[in-house]
Amino acid sequence: MIVAATLNRSVTLQDLQALAARHARWADPRRVERAVQIVLFRDIRRDHLGDYLVESEEQPGTYHKVFAGGCTCPDSQKRGVRQCKHQLAVCMARQLHLLDEALPSARPVQTVEQELYG
């Protein structure tokens, strides 16, 4: 069963489950679950600076900016969460090759994972 298809890449439920299980070893499983929902149902795109804009779950049409080492969401800013659901969603979407990385200064997936998991 295909659960997502963008940029000529189809993602199966098995792909997503395997990736979520891998992330759940390092991150809060509840955040991983929310990140999967974001990957499936929210918009994730790059801005002109090469950072990522992730659509809010609570306020559709509003975006949080994910940049090297952080996010503009309240979880990241006020609570000091190291890996918010938006950062995890960007990492997952990149690993599933769902994002257009054609902009200059695209960061490799390993760098994003290292930022998230140390």
N, C-alpha and C positions, 0 to 999 in steps of 0.2 A: 504494500500500500504506500503510495507516494503522499507525503504530508506537506511538502513544500516544493515549489518549483520556481526558481528565478534564475536569470542569467544563463539559461540553457543547462541548468543543473537540477536534477531531481534528487530529493532527499527522502529516504524511506524511514519508516517508523523505527526500524532496527538501527539505522545510522544515528538517529537522534537519541534513542535509548542508550546505545553504547557510549556516546559522547557524554550524556548526562551522568551515567554511572562513573565514568572516568573523572569528571569534575567533582562529583559528590564525595570522592575520596579526599579532596583537598579543601572544599568549600562547604559552607552550610547547605545541607540538602534542601532546605526550604527556599533558599536563594537560587539554587540550581533549578528547582522546579519552576520558579517564577521566571527565570531566564529563558527556559524552554518555551514558556507561554509567550514571552516577548518575541522570540525568534519566529514563532508560528503566526502570531496575530498582530504584531506591531511593526511599524516602519523603522528600519535601521539604514542610515545612509552616511556618506562622508561629506564633510563640508569642504570649503575651498582651502582650508589650512591642512587638511588631511586627518582631522579629528573626526570622531563619529557622533552623529546625532541619533538618539534613541527615543522613540515616541513613548511618552508616559502611559502607564496602564490606567492610572487614576484620572488623568486629564488628556484624553485623546486629542491630538493636534498640538500638544505641548511637548517639547523635546528637552532631554537632558544631554549635555555634552560629555562624552567620554574621551579623555585625553590621556597621554602618557602619565600613568601614576594616579589617576583620579577620575572623578565624575562630579557633575554639578548637582546631583540629586541630594535630597535631605539626608538620606541614609549615609552617604559618603561624607557630606559636608558637616553635618551636625553631630552625627554619632561616631564619626571616624572609622566607619566600616572599611576594611581593607579591600574586600571584593564585593561590591554591590551587584544587584541583579543586572544592571545595565552593562557593567563591565563584563560580567559573565556572558551575557547575551551577545555582545560584540565578539568576544573570543570564540564562542560557539559558532556564530554565523560565519566568521572567517574560516574556522576549521572545516566547516561544511561547504565552503566556497560559494556562499550565497551573496557575498558583497562584491561590488566592483572595486577592485584594488588598482585601477588604472591611473589614479592620481599620483602626482609626484610625492615623494617621501613616504610611500607606503611602508609600514613597518611589517617585518616578517612575523608570522604567527608565533614563533618561539619567543620573540621579544615581548609580545603581549602576554603570553603565558607566564613568562618570567616576572613581568610586572605584577601580575595577579598573585602568583604563588611563590615568588621569591627565588 
